[in-house]
Every structure is written in structure tokens, then in C-alpha cells.
């Protein structure tokens, strides 16, 4: 169970997200009460964790909660019991969110089922295709969902019931099964205990000790002259849970044969700090792990790819007349297999008997590599061992040394650089000005370097085809990072207070033009909008289509003297 202090930490984190919203917006946010800072920030934080969308503006656009829209946008649209909507086109998921934020912590307080059922009003509107009671953003999102459901594609509908209360809803409640039957609606309840696991901090070093039979371990050296030895190991699942749990005494207790105490231990999330993958709430792969552990635990070794671990040092000692080896692993990080590890810990905690009845019969393959801190080989191991799986180039590049350096530089300038999915650690002691995702920063940088027309429609290529050029030392000066981010948000604020529609595409062009002109931003925007309005005038061509057209960029460059 979560504690009062963890409840308070969540409040602090939530308020920091609200402050980011306020800093990034040019609007005056009128709050009903002071508590709404944490409440609205809670929406943003949870949406980031569950959608893997990182930019505050994009998260804000998901929110349909009436009080939020009234306070932030002065819109009084009814929400029909749904506080946020996320349409995941890539995975064909429609995620609805019902938030309940409590101002005070009460031990044993449970989410209320009837509050979750308020969202059924919105679901009924979707099923009946009747949006007459809706308006504004909520109506538009409902109509978008209806179009998805009417299409030939298979879409999954899910409702997240999220609360900062102590105890979450029972996932086995018969009412949930009934909703699944009637609406094909899956409900996922998330309470404070689960939320705490999503919050992370910069990691403290995690050390552990293994004691293995020699026939369970294969040492590896790159060549005969190398003193750096790595290992391929066959290890029992209980031993893996022990060396990755949040109890340091257990991690070092290599002689224990009684693993029953592990049933109450959780994973130390610090060991996933260098993992390229963020938190994945639902995965078919995770379900398969469960099924194997329940039905065929002895076959787990054959069915699972195992884990890859890096460590700053591995100390090997022969023991028991050279029949065994004692391995002391310093500052271990799991860079591949994080989802497997999370699922194993979750399965262990689901039932106190699981560790003896199932997990004790299962083994897993792990690879442990000795790699000094800051060594680029750490990043390559993480990248290459994950490249065989479905993972984006952005995620693979997020752990490179240059991206970590950008994160450190921007953090020193009070800017959060969200280079990975999930919560990578935001200091509660700092008053951050802005939050920028790795993807958005890549687009800003690409625009600054002269390619605003490509920044929007070739976003994925920034972290693939163009990556070396965009982030390489030849074109990129890390000392410009903070200014570029500040410029982006300044342009955004000026656009939002102007007569013109504000879009990221336009902002990317203004960033580019600022490299060509000393004019004030307001004047650059006016000239830019004038040129945009004249381009292919008379054609029914939206601005978004114009801005990705190379000919528009050429036309703009031909008129660059107007910006002098």
C-alpha cells in the first residue's frame, strides 16, 4: 500500500505539471480552488504515463473535463463523465479516462464504482452515434471515435478509471465483466499504489551478488588481451527477483534458499533507468508470460528471450573448490527485458504462493556486460539488443550520450527534456519553466538548421536518416539548446495572442526565419502570414498543406529580403 508521504510526493509532482501548463500557455488560468493546481496537473502527469505522449500542449488537447476546459480555455462544454480522450491510430486503441482526484489522503479509501460509471453516458453517445448533447472539443472527439468504430478496422475501446485514492477498484468486479459484454468496453483501474510505481527519480546505484554453479555460467572476453569479462548466465527466477528487488540486504544475500520473503518485495525501478522502453501498461506479450508461468513454468527458459544487464563492474571469485562462482555486480541496469522483469515481479506479487508453486520451477537467461559509466558501448548494447523488437528509432536514440547531455544541459536551464517514455525523474526542488519532448526538440533543431518544411511530415526521419546531421557536432551546438526551446514557447505564446491560428508547423517556420532576420518575432509572424496567405491564392489549399510544400519554402526564401 502507498503511504501519506507518497501521496504528498504525487501532489508535488502534479503541481509541477500544472506550473508547466501555466508557463507554456499565454492564457490566464482561473482556478476554482488552489487544490485544482494539483488536480489539473494530475491529469497531465497520468496522461503522459499512459499514452507516452510527452508535450504538455498535446496532453492538454486530450482533456475534455468540463472544469479544466472552463478554467484553461473558458469553454463550458459538457464532458459526459469522460475527462480525457486519446485515439491511438497506430495501435487502433480508443482510450477514455475518468479521473478522481482527492485533496486528502485516507488509509483504506477505495475508488467508488459509481463514479466510474458516470463515463457510461459518453460511451452510450458513441454506441448510439448520438452526439446532440455534446459540444466543442468533446463533441469533436466523440465524432472522431464514432468514425473509427464505423470503419472496417478493428478498434479496442478502453476506459481508465484513475484515482489517487489508496485502493483501486477490483479488476474482477462483476460489473466490469457486464460492461465488457454490453459495450465491448475494457476497464482498467489505477490507484495510488500503481501510480507510485510510475514515479521515478534519478537512480541510486543498485548492487547485487550471485552465487552460481560453474555449469550455469559462460564467461566471455572480447579478445585474449582484454581484462573485461562479461557473462551469459542461466539463473532461477527467484534469484532474478532477489537481485532486482528493492531490498538491498536481500540483493546481497546470495546464500538464501528461502525465497518466501520475496513475495512481498517489489522491483527496484532504478535498475530500468537506462532501459530504452518506457512503461507499457498493457501488452499481449505480458499475458503470454503469465500463461507460461501458470501452465508451463519449466518451459519459461525456452520461450523467453531473457534479459540484458550492464554493470560498471563485475567481480568474480571462485568458491567451493572451484565448483562455484560468486559474482558481485556493481551498478546494474537492465537495458533489455524490462517488460519481462516487470511482469515477473507483478506475477510474484499477485499471490504469495506463486513463488513456490510456479516461479521456483522457472529459469531465465541473462547476459551481464561490464561497461564503464559514460562508455558509448553501453548505449550500443541497449540499442542493438532492442533493435530486433518493435521499438522506435526515437527510443533507441534516447539513451545515446548526446541525448543524455542535452537532458543535463536543459535541466540546468530549468527545462525538462523528455527523452524517454514514462517518468524519468523531475526534481521536486526545481521550478521548471518548460517541458519539451525529444521528438519536438528534434523538429525545432531541424527547422533551425533550415528544414521547416520537413520538420512536420518527416518527423520520424529526424531520428533515422537525418539523425547524424541534426544532432552531430558539425551542425548542433548544445549551448543553443535552451535558447531554441525558449524561442519555441515564446513564439507559441505570441501566436496564441494574435489573430492568426497557432500551429507547430508555423512555429517551425518562424524558428527558421529567426536565423535570417533580426526583426522582432511579432513582425516576423506578420510578414510570414502575409506570404502564406498569398501563396497559391484562390486554391482551396489549407495552410498545413502549403507548409509542407517545398515550393512554398522556395517562395519564402525568394522573399527573405522582406524580413530584413
C-alpha positions as CSV (number, residue, x, y, z in Angstrom):
1,X,0.0,0.0,0.0
2,X,1.0,3.6,-0.7
3,X,1.8,6.0,2.2
4,X,0.9,9.5,3.1
5,X,4.4,10.7,2.0
6,X,3.9,9.1,-1.4
7,X,0.5,10.8,-1.7
8,X,2.3,14.1,-0.9
9,X,5.0,13.5,-3.5
10,X,2.4,12.9,-6.1
11,X,0.8,16.2,-5.2
12,X,4.2,18.0,-5.6
13,X,4.7,16.3,-9.0
14,X,1.2,17.1,-10.1
15,X,1.6,20.8,-9.2
16,X,4.8,20.9,-11.2
17,X,2.9,19.7,-14.2
18,X,0.3,22.4,-13.7
19,X,3.1,25.0,-13.4
20,X,4.4,23.8,-16.8
21,X,1.0,24.2,-18.3
22,X,0.8,27.7,-16.9
23,X,4.3,28.6,-18.1
24,X,3.7,27.3,-21.6
25,X,0.3,29.0,-22.0
26,X,-0.5,32.6,-22.8
27,X,-3.8,32.3,-21.1
28,X,-4.9,33.4,-17.7
29,X,-5.9,30.2,-15.9
30,X,-8.8,30.9,-13.4
31,X,-8.9,28.2,-10.8
32,X,-12.0,27.3,-8.7
33,X,-9.7,26.5,-5.7
34,X,-6.0,26.2,-5.0
35,X,-6.4,22.4,-5.0
36,X,-7.1,22.5,-8.7
37,X,-3.4,23.1,-9.4
38,X,-2.6,19.5,-8.3
39,X,-5.8,18.1,-9.8
40,X,-5.2,19.5,-13.3
41,X,-1.5,18.6,-13.1
42,X,-2.6,15.1,-12.1
43,X,-4.5,14.8,-15.4
44,X,-1.4,15.8,-17.3
45,X,1.0,13.5,-15.4
46,X,-1.2,10.5,-15.7
47,X,-2.0,11.0,-19.4
48,X,1.8,11.2,-20.1
49,X,2.4,7.9,-18.3
50,X,-0.5,6.1,-20.0
51,X,-0.2,7.5,-23.6
52,X,3.6,8.0,-23.9
53,X,2.8,11.5,-25.3
54,X,5.3,13.9,-23.7
55,X,4.5,17.5,-24.8
56,X,2.2,19.5,-22.4
57,X,0.2,21.0,-25.3
58,X,-0.5,17.6,-26.8
59,X,-1.6,16.3,-23.4
60,X,-3.8,19.3,-22.9
61,X,-5.6,18.7,-26.2
62,X,-6.7,15.3,-24.9
63,X,-8.5,16.7,-21.9
64,X,-12.3,17.1,-22.0
65,X,-13.1,17.6,-18.3
66,X,-15.6,20.5,-18.0
67,X,-13.8,22.2,-15.1
68,X,-10.5,22.0,-16.9
69,X,-11.8,23.5,-20.1
70,X,-13.6,26.2,-18.2
71,X,-10.5,27.2,-16.2
72,X,-8.0,26.9,-19.0
73,X,-9.9,27.8,-22.2
74,X,-13.1,29.5,-20.8
75,X,-15.1,26.8,-22.6
76,X,-18.1,25.2,-20.8
77,X,-18.6,22.1,-22.8
78,X,-20.2,19.1,-21.1
79,X,-17.9,16.1,-20.7
80,X,-20.5,13.3,-20.2
81,X,-18.4,11.8,-17.5
82,X,-15.2,11.4,-19.6
83,X,-12.2,13.6,-18.6
84,X,-9.9,12.9,-21.4
85,X,-9.8,11.0,-24.8
86,X,-6.8,9.6,-26.6
87,X,-7.2,8.0,-30.0
88,X,-4.1,5.8,-30.7
89,X,-4.2,5.4,-34.5
90,X,-1.1,3.3,-34.6
91,X,-2.4,0.6,-32.3
92,X,-6.1,1.1,-33.0
93,X,-6.9,1.9,-29.4
94,X,-9.5,4.3,-28.1
95,X,-8.6,5.2,-24.6
96,X,-11.1,7.1,-22.4
97,X,-10.1,8.5,-19.0
98,X,-12.1,9.1,-15.8
99,X,-10.1,10.9,-13.1
100,X,-10.9,11.2,-9.5
101,X,-8.5,13.4,-7.5
102,X,-8.8,13.6,-3.7
103,X,-7.3,16.5,-1.8
104,X,-6.8,14.4,1.4
105,X,-5.3,11.0,2.0
106,X,-7.2,8.4,3.9
107,X,-5.8,4.9,4.6
108,X,-8.1,2.3,3.1
109,X,-10.1,4.7,1.0
110,X,-11.3,2.9,-2.2
111,X,-12.3,4.1,-5.6
112,X,-16.0,4.3,-6.0
113,X,-17.6,2.2,-8.7
114,X,-20.4,4.7,-9.3
115,X,-18.0,7.5,-10.2
116,X,-16.5,5.3,-12.9
117,X,-20.0,4.5,-14.2
118,X,-20.5,8.2,-14.9
119,X,-18.4,7.7,-18.1
120,X,-21.0,5.3,-19.5
121,X,-23.0,8.4,-20.5
122,X,-20.3,9.2,-23.0
123,X,-20.0,5.6,-24.1
124,X,-23.7,5.5,-24.8
125,X,-23.4,8.5,-27.0
126,X,-20.7,6.6,-29.0
127,X,-22.7,3.4,-29.3
128,X,-25.9,5.2,-30.3
129,X,-24.0,7.6,-32.5
130,X,-25.9,10.5,-30.9
131,X,-23.8,13.5,-30.0
132,X,-26.6,16.0,-29.8
133,X,-25.9,16.7,-26.1
134,X,-22.2,17.4,-26.7
135,X,-20.4,20.5,-27.9
136,X,-16.9,21.8,-28.7
137,X,-13.9,19.6,-28.2
138,X,-15.8,16.8,-26.5
139,X,-18.3,16.6,-29.4
140,X,-15.4,16.6,-32.0
141,X,-13.6,13.8,-30.2
142,X,-16.9,11.7,-29.9
143,X,-17.5,12.1,-33.6
144,X,-13.9,11.1,-34.4
145,X,-14.3,8.0,-32.3
146,X,-17.7,7.1,-34.0
147,X,-15.9,7.3,-37.4
148,X,-13.2,4.9,-36.1
149,X,-15.8,2.4,-34.8
150,X,-17.8,2.6,-38.1
151,X,-14.6,1.8,-40.1
152,X,-13.6,-1.6,-41.3
153,X,-10.6,-1.6,-38.9
154,X,-10.8,-3.3,-35.6
155,X,-10.6,-0.8,-32.7
156,X,-10.4,-1.6,-29.0
157,X,-12.3,0.6,-26.5
158,X,-10.8,1.0,-23.1
159,X,-11.8,3.1,-20.0
160,X,-9.1,4.0,-17.5
161,X,-10.5,4.7,-14.0
162,X,-7.8,6.7,-12.3
163,X,-7.7,7.9,-8.8
164,X,-5.1,9.0,-6.1
165,X,-7.1,7.0,-3.6
166,X,-5.4,4.3,-1.5
167,X,-7.2,1.3,-3.0
168,X,-8.1,0.8,-6.7
169,X,-11.3,-0.8,-8.0
170,X,-11.4,-4.6,-8.0
171,X,-10.5,-5.7,-11.5
172,X,-12.6,-8.8,-11.1
173,X,-15.8,-6.9,-10.2
174,X,-18.8,-8.5,-12.0
175,X,-19.9,-5.0,-13.2
176,X,-16.7,-4.8,-15.3
177,X,-17.5,-8.1,-17.0
178,X,-21.0,-6.9,-17.7
179,X,-19.7,-3.7,-19.3
180,X,-17.4,-5.8,-21.5
181,X,-20.3,-7.9,-22.5
182,X,-22.6,-5.0,-23.3
183,X,-20.3,-2.4,-24.8
184,X,-17.1,-4.4,-25.6
185,X,-15.5,-2.0,-23.1
186,X,-12.5,-2.9,-21.1
187,X,-12.0,-1.1,-17.8
188,X,-8.5,-0.6,-16.3
189,X,-8.5,0.7,-12.7
190,X,-5.4,2.5,-11.4
191,X,-5.0,3.7,-7.8
192,X,-2.3,5.4,-5.8
193,X,-0.2,2.2,-5.3
194,X,0.2,1.7,-9.1
195,X,0.8,5.4,-9.7
196,X,3.7,5.5,-7.1
197,X,5.4,2.8,-9.2
198,X,5.2,5.2,-12.2
199,X,7.1,7.9,-10.4
200,X,10.8,7.6,-10.6
201,X,13.9,9.6,-9.5
202,X,17.4,9.6,-10.8
203,X,18.8,6.2,-9.8
204,X,20.9,5.3,-6.9
205,X,23.4,2.6,-7.7
206,X,22.0,-0.9,-7.4
207,X,24.4,-3.7,-6.5
208,X,23.8,-7.4,-6.1
209,X,25.6,-10.7,-5.6
210,X,25.0,-14.1,-7.3
211,X,26.4,-17.5,-6.4
212,X,26.3,-19.9,-9.3
213,X,27.3,-23.4,-10.3
214,X,30.0,-23.2,-13.0
215,X,27.9,-25.1,-15.4
216,X,25.3,-22.3,-15.3
217,X,27.7,-19.6,-16.4
218,X,29.6,-18.8,-19.6
219,X,32.4,-16.2,-19.3
220,X,33.1,-14.0,-22.4
221,X,36.1,-11.8,-23.3
222,X,36.3,-9.7,-26.4
223,X,39.9,-10.9,-27.0
224,X,42.8,-12.6,-25.2
225,X,44.2,-9.3,-24.1
226,X,41.0,-7.9,-22.6
227,X,40.6,-7.9,-18.8
228,X,36.9,-7.1,-19.1
229,X,34.9,-10.3,-18.7
230,X,31.2,-10.5,-19.4
231,X,28.9,-13.4,-18.7
232,X,26.0,-15.4,-20.1
233,X,24.1,-16.9,-17.1
234,X,21.2,-19.4,-16.5
235,X,19.5,-18.2,-13.4
236,X,16.4,-19.2,-11.4
237,X,13.5,-16.7,-11.5
238,X,13.5,-16.4,-7.7
239,X,17.2,-15.4,-7.8
240,X,16.4,-12.9,-10.5
241,X,13.7,-11.4,-8.4
242,X,16.1,-11.2,-5.5
243,X,18.8,-9.3,-7.3
244,X,16.3,-6.8,-8.8
245,X,14.2,-6.2,-5.7
246,X,14.1,-3.0,-3.6
247,X,15.7,-4.6,-0.6
248,X,19.5,-4.2,-0.6
249,X,20.1,-6.8,2.1
250,X,18.3,-9.4,0.0
251,X,20.1,-8.5,-3.1
252,X,23.4,-9.3,-1.4
253,X,22.1,-12.4,0.4
254,X,23.3,-14.9,-2.1
255,X,23.2,-17.8,0.3
256,X,19.5,-17.7,1.0
257,X,17.4,-20.7,0.0
258,X,14.2,-19.4,1.4
259,X,12.6,-17.1,-1.2
260,X,9.2,-16.8,0.6
261,X,10.1,-13.3,1.8
262,X,10.3,-12.2,-1.8
263,X,6.6,-12.5,-2.3
264,X,6.2,-9.1,-0.5
265,X,9.1,-7.3,-2.3
266,X,8.8,-5.0,-5.2
267,X,11.2,-4.3,-8.1
268,X,13.7,-1.5,-7.7
269,X,12.7,0.7,-10.6
270,X,16.2,2.4,-10.5
271,X,17.5,-0.6,-12.5
272,X,15.4,0.4,-15.5
273,X,16.7,4.0,-15.8
274,X,18.8,3.1,-18.9
275,X,16.1,0.9,-20.4
276,X,15.0,2.3,-23.8
277,X,11.4,1.3,-23.3
278,X,9.0,3.3,-21.2
279,X,6.2,1.9,-19.2
280,X,3.8,-0.4,-21.2
281,X,0.6,-0.8,-19.3
282,X,-0.9,-3.5,-21.5
283,X,0.8,-6.0,-23.7
284,X,-0.2,-9.3,-25.2
285,X,3.4,-10.3,-24.6
286,X,2.9,-9.8,-20.9
287,X,-0.2,-12.0,-21.0
288,X,1.9,-14.8,-22.6
289,X,4.4,-14.6,-19.8
290,X,1.6,-15.1,-17.3
291,X,0.2,-18.0,-19.1
292,X,3.6,-19.7,-19.4
293,X,4.4,-19.2,-15.7
294,X,1.0,-20.6,-14.7
295,X,0.9,-23.6,-17.0
296,X,4.4,-24.5,-18.1
297,X,7.0,-22.7,-15.8
298,X,9.7,-25.2,-16.6
299,X,9.5,-24.2,-20.2
300,X,9.9,-20.5,-19.5
301,X,13.6,-20.6,-20.3
302,X,12.9,-21.9,-23.8
303,X,10.0,-19.4,-24.5
304,X,11.6,-16.2,-23.3
305,X,14.5,-14.2,-24.8
306,X,15.9,-13.3,-21.4
307,X,17.4,-10.1,-20.1
308,X,20.5,-8.0,-20.9
309,X,22.2,-6.3,-18.0
310,X,25.0,-3.8,-18.0
311,X,27.2,-3.0,-14.9
312,X,30.0,-0.7,-14.2
313,X,32.0,-3.6,-12.6
314,X,31.7,-7.4,-12.2
315,X,33.8,-9.0,-9.6
316,X,34.3,-12.8,-10.0
317,X,35.5,-15.1,-7.2
318,X,35.9,-18.9,-7.4
319,X,34.4,-20.7,-4.4
320,X,33.6,-24.2,-3.2
321,X,36.8,-25.8,-4.6
322,X,36.3,-24.1,-7.9
323,X,32.9,-25.7,-8.4
324,X,31.0,-22.3,-8.0
325,X,31.5,-18.7,-8.8
326,X,30.5,-15.7,-6.7
327,X,29.6,-12.7,-8.9
328,X,29.4,-9.2,-7.4
329,X,27.5,-6.9,-9.9
330,X,28.0,-3.2,-9.4
331,X,25.5,-0.6,-10.5
332,X,23.4,-2.9,-12.6
333,X,21.0,-1.7,-15.2
334,X,18.5,-3.8,-17.2
335,X,18.7,-2.4,-20.8
336,X,16.7,-5.2,-22.5
337,X,13.9,-7.3,-21.0
338,X,12.4,-4.6,-18.8
339,X,8.8,-5.7,-19.6
340,X,9.7,-9.3,-18.8
341,X,11.1,-8.2,-15.5
342,X,8.1,-6.1,-14.6
343,X,5.8,-8.9,-15.4
344,X,7.7,-11.4,-13.3
345,X,7.6,-9.1,-10.3
346,X,3.9,-8.5,-10.9
347,X,3.2,-12.2,-11.1
348,X,5.1,-12.8,-7.9
349,X,3.1,-10.2,-6.0
350,X,-0.2,-11.4,-7.3
351,X,-0.2,-14.4,-4.9
352,X,2.2,-15.2,-2.1
353,X,2.2,-18.9,-3.2
354,X,3.3,-18.1,-6.8
355,X,7.0,-18.0,-5.9
356,X,6.9,-21.6,-4.6
357,X,4.2,-23.1,-6.8
358,X,5.4,-21.6,-10.2
359,X,8.4,-19.3,-10.2
360,X,10.7,-21.7,-8.3
361,X,10.4,-24.1,-11.3
362,X,11.3,-21.4,-13.9
363,X,14.7,-20.3,-15.1
364,X,15.8,-17.4,-17.4
365,X,18.9,-16.5,-19.5
366,X,20.6,-13.2,-18.6
367,X,23.6,-11.6,-20.2
368,X,25.7,-9.4,-18.0
369,X,28.2,-6.9,-19.6
370,X,30.8,-4.9,-17.8
371,X,30.7,-1.4,-19.3
372,X,32.1,1.7,-17.5
373,X,29.8,4.7,-16.9
374,X,29.7,7.0,-19.9
375,X,31.1,4.4,-22.2
376,X,29.4,4.6,-25.6
377,X,29.3,0.8,-25.7
378,X,26.6,0.9,-23.0
379,X,24.3,2.8,-25.4
380,X,25.2,0.4,-28.3
381,X,24.4,-2.7,-26.2
382,X,21.0,-1.2,-25.3
383,X,20.3,-0.1,-28.9
384,X,21.4,-3.3,-30.7
385,X,19.8,-5.8,-28.2
386,X,16.5,-3.9,-28.6
387,X,16.7,-3.5,-32.4
388,X,15.2,-6.9,-33.1
389,X,12.0,-5.9,-31.4
390,X,9.3,-3.4,-32.3
391,X,10.8,-0.2,-30.9
392,X,11.1,3.2,-32.5
393,X,14.2,4.9,-33.6
394,X,13.4,7.7,-31.2
395,X,13.5,5.3,-28.2
396,X,16.8,3.8,-29.5
397,X,18.4,7.2,-29.8
398,X,17.0,8.4,-26.5
399,X,19.8,6.7,-24.5
400,X,22.7,7.9,-26.5
401,X,25.3,10.1,-24.9
402,X,24.4,13.2,-26.8
403,X,20.7,12.9,-25.7
404,X,21.7,12.5,-22.1
405,X,23.9,15.6,-22.4
406,X,21.0,17.6,-23.8
407,X,18.9,16.4,-20.9
408,X,21.5,17.5,-18.4
409,X,22.1,20.9,-20.1
410,X,18.4,21.7,-20.3
411,X,17.8,20.6,-16.7
412,X,20.5,23.1,-15.7
413,X,18.4,25.7,-17.5
414,X,15.2,24.7,-15.8
415,X,13.8,22.8,-18.8
416,X,12.6,19.2,-18.7
417,X,13.8,17.2,-21.6
418,X,11.5,14.2,-22.0
419,X,13.8,11.9,-23.9
420,X,12.1,8.6,-22.8
421,X,8.6,7.4,-22.3
422,X,7.4,7.4,-18.8
423,X,8.5,9.4,-15.8
424,X,12.3,9.7,-16.0
425,X,12.6,11.9,-12.9
426,X,11.6,15.5,-12.3
427,X,13.2,17.1,-9.3
428,X,10.5,18.5,-6.9
429,X,13.1,21.1,-5.7
430,X,13.2,22.8,-9.1
431,X,10.8,25.3,-10.6
432,X,10.9,24.2,-14.2
433,X,9.9,26.7,-16.9
434,X,9.0,24.3,-19.7
435,X,8.8,20.7,-20.8
436,X,9.9,19.6,-24.3
437,X,9.9,16.1,-25.8
438,X,12.8,14.7,-27.6
439,X,10.7,14.5,-30.8
440,X,9.6,18.1,-30.6
441,X,13.2,19.3,-29.9
442,X,14.4,17.3,-32.9
443,X,11.8,19.2,-35.0
444,X,12.8,22.5,-33.6
445,X,16.5,21.8,-34.3
446,X,15.8,20.6,-37.8
447,X,13.9,23.8,-38.5
448,X,16.6,25.9,-37.1
449,X,19.1,24.2,-39.4
450,X,17.0,25.2,-42.4
451,X,14.3,22.5,-43.0
452,X,11.0,23.7,-41.5
453,X,9.1,22.1,-44.4
454,X,10.4,18.7,-43.4
455,X,10.1,19.1,-39.7
456,X,6.4,18.1,-39.5
457,X,5.9,15.4,-42.2
458,X,9.4,13.8,-41.8
459,X,9.5,13.7,-38.0
460,X,10.5,10.0,-37.8
461,X,13.4,10.6,-40.2
462,X,14.9,13.1,-37.8
463,X,15.9,10.1,-35.6
464,X,16.8,7.9,-38.5
465,X,18.0,9.2,-41.9
466,X,18.9,12.7,-40.6
467,X,20.0,12.0,-37.1
468,X,23.8,12.3,-37.5
469,X,23.3,15.5,-39.4
470,X,20.8,17.1,-37.0
471,X,22.5,16.1,-33.7
472,X,26.1,15.9,-34.9
473,X,28.7,18.4,-33.7
474,X,29.0,19.9,-37.2
475,X,25.5,21.3,-37.1
476,X,24.5,21.2,-33.5
477,X,25.8,23.4,-30.7
478,X,24.4,22.2,-27.3
479,X,24.9,25.7,-26.0
480,X,22.0,26.8,-28.2
481,X,19.5,24.3,-26.8
482,X,17.9,26.3,-24.1
483,X,17.5,29.4,-26.3
484,X,15.8,27.3,-29.0
485,X,13.4,25.8,-26.5
486,X,12.7,29.3,-25.0
487,X,12.2,30.7,-28.5
488,X,9.7,27.9,-29.4
489,X,7.5,28.7,-26.4
490,X,7.8,32.5,-26.8
491,X,6.7,32.2,-30.5
492,X,3.8,29.9,-29.3
493,X,2.6,32.5,-26.8
494,X,2.8,35.3,-29.3
495,X,0.8,33.3,-31.9
496,X,-1.9,32.4,-29.3
497,X,-2.5,36.0,-28.5
498,X,-2.5,37.1,-32.2
499,X,-5.3,37.0,-34.8
500,X,-3.7,34.0,-36.5
501,X,-4.1,30.3,-35.9
502,X,-1.2,28.8,-33.9
503,X,0.3,25.5,-35.2
504,X,3.6,23.8,-34.7
505,X,4.2,23.9,-38.5
506,X,4.1,27.7,-38.4
507,X,6.3,27.9,-35.3
508,X,8.9,25.8,-37.1
509,X,9.0,28.3,-39.9
510,X,9.3,31.2,-37.6
511,X,12.3,29.5,-35.9
512,X,13.8,29.1,-39.3
513,X,13.2,32.8,-40.2
514,X,14.8,33.9,-36.9
515,X,18.1,32.6,-38.3
516,X,17.6,35.0,-41.2
517,X,16.3,38.1,-39.5
518,X,16.8,40.4,-36.6
519,X,13.2,41.6,-36.6
520,X,11.0,41.1,-33.6
521,X,9.0,37.9,-33.5
522,X,5.7,39.7,-33.9
523,X,6.9,41.4,-37.1
524,X,8.3,38.1,-38.5
525,X,4.9,36.5,-37.9
526,X,3.1,39.3,-39.7
527,X,5.3,39.1,-42.8
528,X,5.2,35.3,-42.8
529,X,1.4,35.2,-42.6
530,X,1.2,37.7,-45.4
531,X,3.4,35.5,-47.7
532,X,1.4,32.4,-46.6
533,X,-1.9,34.0,-47.4
534,X,-0.7,34.9,-51.0
535,X,0.8,31.5,-51.8
536,X,-1.5,29.7,-54.4
537,X,-4.2,32.2,-53.5
538,X,-7.6,31.2,-54.9
539,X,-7.0,27.5,-54.4
540,X,-8.7,25.6,-51.6
541,X,-5.4,24.6,-50.1
542,X,-5.2,24.5,-46.3
543,X,-2.2,26.1,-44.6
544,X,-1.0,22.7,-43.4
545,X,-0.6,21.5,-47.0
546,X,1.1,24.7,-48.1
547,X,3.7,24.5,-45.3
548,X,5.0,21.0,-46.2
549,X,5.3,22.1,-49.9
550,X,8.9,22.6,-50.9
551,X,7.8,25.3,-53.4
552,X,6.4,27.4,-50.5
553,X,9.8,27.2,-48.8
554,X,11.5,28.3,-52.1
555,X,9.0,31.1,-52.4
556,X,9.7,32.2,-48.8
557,X,13.4,32.2,-49.4
558,X,13.0,34.3,-52.5
559,X,11.2,36.9,-50.4
560,X,13.7,36.7,-47.5
561,X,14.6,40.4,-48.0
562,X,11.2,41.3,-46.6
563,X,12.4,40.1,-43.2
564,X,15.5,42.4,-43.1
